[in-house]
Amino acid sequence: MNNNSEHFALTLFFQERKYLWPEILQSIRSQLNYPASTDVWTVAAKNTWLATMTLIQAYEHLKCVFPFPDAFPESDLQSVIKQLEKKYQKSVTCHHSISELSLAVATSGSQEKFKIALISRANILAHYKSFVRQVLLNRSSVWLNCMPLQHIAGIMILYRCGLSQATMVLHEYFEARKVWFDLHHYAVSHISLVPVMLSQLLEIQLNSEHSQIPDSLKYVIVGGDRLAPALHQQAISQGWPILLSYGMTEATSTIALGKSADKLMPLNGLELSVSPDKTLRIRGDMVISAYVEGQWDSFEREWFKTTDLVSMTQGFLQVLGRKDDMIICGGENLSPVYLESLFVKCPAIRDIAVTKIDNEQWGDSIAVLVKGDVGAFKSWLKNNIQSRYRPRLIIKVSELPRNKSGKIDRRSIKTMIINTL
């Protein structure tokens, strides 16, 4: 281990087997055979065990690792590796050097094509030190990690646990019944979820004879997508210690945490400002400096400019939606996230996603995919929602399209809408 780094060690449970730190190191030595001269390592993120071992080994030996996602084009991989090797060897200036490059993480954001965010060792350590000021994490903690290792959320759980010398219960993928069982079996203290995961766990809890969450559970960190107020309140009423999270890959995961969506507290060490167009800008030691292909359009005088519409009140952050998802209807800018928060108050709705369709008269029209009773929803809209906010197109679905991290796939929603017109 490099003398300038934090001490890294953890206990790991995987497939019902316990691995102490010496066993993990032995497993790494026996399974990984990257040449010592190779600075950039790649691993398929879907291979959970190998990806975990590679991420640990790369951190230990000051290498860069790219846990590439399933959907990443194989034809692009060699090109990315070459570019990463060049980036590893030299500094890229913005607000700090990335010569100690540790991670390359694919993020598509609102774009069709993947961007590869370059994350330094300094970014990781800055995030960790700030995060544990708000979320207590130590050697007695047990974090159940069921998030994909191609995403920054899953990766940073591993690094947080290693830097705290905590225990991590690692799942290959999210399977609600297995997660519910392991929450109790391992006396889990921390878990990160997206709303659809929380919904499935609540359904199991409400239909289980043993319906109590374990006393050990202190933090249920929910992020990645809008958490419907009804689901939020239901979870709280059932004893779930919910902590809402807002973040992105470019901030090395978390930007703000809070008990309610309108009062998110930014992590210490992050500077936030609201641009004239109401989008969020961030800077700080946990914010990346570049993408692998030098895509600098989001970086503005040491600030990273997001496309997220926000409001700031007395130091608290509220996320209103993405600028590029905005619906311009009758001269008014409407956020799909805001509209979804209105519509999910309907008791007949279990889940909903909002998008837009072109309308020659009004500009954009509101369209929704609905999981629930469409007839009851239409009646509810007439009695509870102003006319200009009502959707012009309602499509009933059995499930909303989501990506592997559980987020609503808004591109797929648009495609489904177009195919019905």
N, C-alpha and C positions, 0 to 999 in steps of 0.2 A: 504493500500500500504506500502511495506517495505521502511524504511527510506533511505536505500542505493540505491534505484532504482530511475530512472527518473520518473517524473510525466507523467502519461499516461491518455489521454482523446482524444476523437474524436467525430465528427458528422458523422452520417452514413445515406446514402440513400440506401434503398433496396426495390425492387418491388414497386417503386414510392412512398414510405413512408419515411419520414424524422424522424430520431431518434437522439435526443440530448443525451449527455453523461448521465445525470440522468436517462433517459428512457432506455438506453442500460443497465445500471446497474440494473434497475428494471427488465428488461427482463431476464437478467442473473439469478437473484435471483428466478424468477418464473419458469424458464425452466430447470435449472441445479440442480441436486441433488447428486453430488458426495460427498461421506462421507468425512468429514474433515480430517480423519486419512489416507485417500488414497492419496499417493504421485504421482501416475502415472495415468493419465486419457487417455482414448482412445475415438476417435470419427471418424465416417466415413466421409472422406473428401468430398464425393459427396453431403452430406447434408450441403450446403453452409452456411446457417444461423446458424445452430447448431455448425458447426465447427468454425465459426467466434466467436460466444459467448464463446465457450470452450477455444479457443486460448487466448481471452482477460482475461477470468477468471483465467486461469492457470498462465498467466503472473502476474496478480494482486496478486495472493496468493502463488507465488513461488512454483508452482507445475510443473510437467513435463507432456506434452501432446503429444500424437502420433496420428496425423491425417492420418489414414491409407488409402491407395488408393484402388480403386475397385478391382484391380487384386491381392491384397495381400492375400495369402492363409489363410483362416480362421483357419486352423489347426495349423498355426504358431503363431497366435495372442497371445494366452495365454502364450506360451513360451517366446515371446518377452516381454510381460508385466512383467513376473517374472524376466527376465534379467534386464529390465529397473529399476525395484524396487531395485535390488541389486546395480546397478550403481548409482542410486539416493542417496543411503545411504553412499556411500564411494567415495573417490577420485580415479580417474584413471590418472596416471601420464603420461605426455608427455612433453608439454611445459607449461601447467597450469592445475589447478584442474578443474574438471567438477562437483564438488559437488553441485553447483547451476544449476543443469540440468534443462533446460527449454523446449527443443524440441527434439523429435525423428522424423527424416524425412527419408522416404524410398527413396533410390536412387539406380537404377540399374547400372548406368554408362555404361561401356562396358561389364558388366557381365550378365549372364543369370539370376542369383538370386539376389533378392533385398539385398542391404546392408542398415542398419539403422544407419544413421549418428547421433551422439550425439552432440547437440548444447547447449551451456551454455548461461546463462544470460549475462555473460561477452562477449561472441561472438556476441550476438545480439547488445549490446550497442556499442561495438567497431565498428561493421559494420555501425551502424546508424551514429555515430559521423563522421566517415570517408566519408560515402556516401554523406551526406548533405554539405560537403565541395565542392563537384563538382556539385551537383544537389540541387539547392535552394528549400527548402521545409519549409513552415511555416503555421501559422493559416489560412492564406488566400488561401492556396493551395487546389485544388480539384483533387484527384487521382481516375481515373476510373480503378477499379480492375476487370478484366475479366480473370485472370489467375487462374488455379486450385489451391485449398488450400491444395492439397497433395504435391505440389511442393514448394520449398523454395522461388521461385519468387513471388508466390501469397501470401505466409505467410508474407514475409518481407515487402510487400506493406502495409499490415495491421499494422505491428509494426512501420514502418516509419511514417505512418500517426498518429498513437496513440502517439508516442513520440514527434511529431511536433505539436500535437493537431490540425491536419488538418482535412479535410473532405474526406471521402472515398465513392465513388459510387460503390456499390458492385453488380456484375452480377453473376448469378448462373453458367453461361457458356458463351462462346463467340458466339454471334449471330451478324453478321456484321451490319445489318440494325439497330438493337437496339443500338449497340455501336455508330454508326454514329449519330443517333438521340440524344443520351445522351451526346455526346461530346459537342453539341450545347446547349441542354436543361439545363445542369448543369454548363455551362461555365468551362469545365474541363481544368486543367492546366497541368496534368501529365497523361500519360498512358504507360503501358508496353505491348509490342506485340512481337510475333514471326513473321518471314517474311510472312508466309502464311496468317496470320491475316491482316497484312499491305496490302498485295496484294488484299484481298477481300474488304477492306475499300477503297482502291484506285479505284477499279472497280465501287463501288457505287458512289464515288465522281465524277468520269468521266461521269457517266450516270445520275447525279442528276441536277435538275434545280438550287438548292441551293448548288453549288459546292465548296464554300469557307470553309476552315477549320476555326473554331472559333478563334478570336483574343486572347482568353484566353489561348490557347494551347501553352505551352512553351517547353515541353519535351515529345518526343515520343521515348521511350527507346526500342530499338529493339535488341533482343538477342535470345539465345536458339538454333540458327541454322545459316547457311550461308545466308547472305543477298546478292542476286544477284546484281551485279553492275548496271544493267539496271533498276531493281526495285528501287534500292537506288536513282539513279538519277531521276527517274520518280517521286518518292515521294518528293524529294527536289524541283523539278520544280513545283509541285502542292502545295508547301507551308508547307510541313510537317517538323517540326524541329527535324530531326532525330539525335539520339545519340545512337551509337552502344554500346552494352554491351557484355562483356564476363565474365562468372562466373561459379560457380558450388556449389552444396550443401555444400561441405566440406569447402568452404570459406564463409559460411553463405550468399550466393548469389553472389554478384558482386566482380570481381577481377579487372577489368579495363573497362574504358569508353573512347569513342572517336568519333570524327566526321568521321573518315575513318578507314577501317579495318587494315591498316598498321601503324596506329598511335594511338593505344589505350594507355591511360594513367592509370597506376596502381593506385588504391586507396591509399591514404596516410595511412601509418601504416602497409602496406603489404610489405614484402621483397620478391623479385622474383629473382630466379637464373635459369640459363639454364644448365642442366646436360650435360655430354659428349655425351649422345645419343640424344641431342637436345630437350629433354622433359623438361617441366616446373616444377620447385619446388617452393613452396610458404610457408611462415610462417608469423605469426603475431597474434595479439589478436583476430582476427575474424576467424582464422582457427581452425577447430575442433581438438580435441585430440584423438578421437577414434570412432569406430563403436560399436554397442551394443554387438556384438559377439567377440569383441577383435581382429578384423581383422587388424593386424598391418602391413601388407605387404607394404602399401603405405607410412608409416611413417618412416623417416630416419633421425635420430639425430636431432629431433625437426623440421625437414622439412616435409611437405606433398608432396610426389612425384606424380605428375599427369601423365597421359598417353598422354597429349596433346603436339604435336610438335609445337615449337614456335621459333621465332627469336626476339632478342632484339637489337634495334638500338637507341643510344642516349637516353636511358630511355623509349623509346616507345616499346610497345609489339605488335607483329603480331602473330596470331594463324594460323598455317599451316594445322592442322588436327590432328587426333588421331593416335598414334603410332600403335595401334592394328588394325587400318583400312588400314594401308599402303599397297600399291600394289607394289610388286617387279617384275618388268617386264624388261627383257633384262638386268638385273644387275642394274637397276635404281630404286630407291625408289620414288614412286609417291603417293601423297596424294589425296584421293577422293575429298576433299574440293578444292584443287588446280585445279584439272581437271574440276570440276563442274564450277569453276570460269572462265575457258577458254571456256567451251562448251556453257554456257548460253549467251555468246556474240552473238550467232547465232540468228538472228531476227526471225527465224521460231520456236524457242523453248520458251515455256512458263514456263516450269519447268523441272528439270532433276536431277537424282540421279545416282551416280557412285558406283560400287562395283567391285569385282574381281571374276574370275573363274579360276580354275586350268588349266594349259596348260603344257603338258609334255615337249615341246620344250623350251618355254619362261619362265616357272615358273608360273607366274600369267598373265592372260589376262584381259583387261579392258572390263567391261560390263556396259551398261547403261539402265535405264528406262527413257523414254522420253515422255513428254506431249507436243505435237506439231506435226509439219509436218516432218515425218521421212525422206522422200525423199529429201526435201530441206536441212535437217540437214546433210545428207550424202554428198550432193554436196558441202555444206559449209565446211565440214571437209576436203575434198580433197584440197580445195583452201586456207585454213586458218590454219590448224593444221598439225604439223609434223607427219610423219607416225607412229613413236613409241608411240605417245600419242593418236592415234585414237582407238576408241573402236572396239573390235572384235565381239561384240554382241550388238545389239540395239533392244530394245523391246518397242513398243508403248503402252502407258497406258492412260486411261482417267484421273486418279488422282494418285499421288504418295502416298504410304502408310505412314501415319504419326501417331504419338501417340497423347494422349490427350492434350499435351502441344504444339502440332503443329510441333514438330521436325520430321525430316525424320526418319522413323523406318528402320534402316539399316539391322536389322535381318530379317524383313519381305521382304526387297528387295532381300536379298540373297536367301531366300526361293523361291521367285517368279522366280528368275533367274534359280535356280536349277530345278524347275518344268517345265521349258521350254526346257531344254536340252535333 
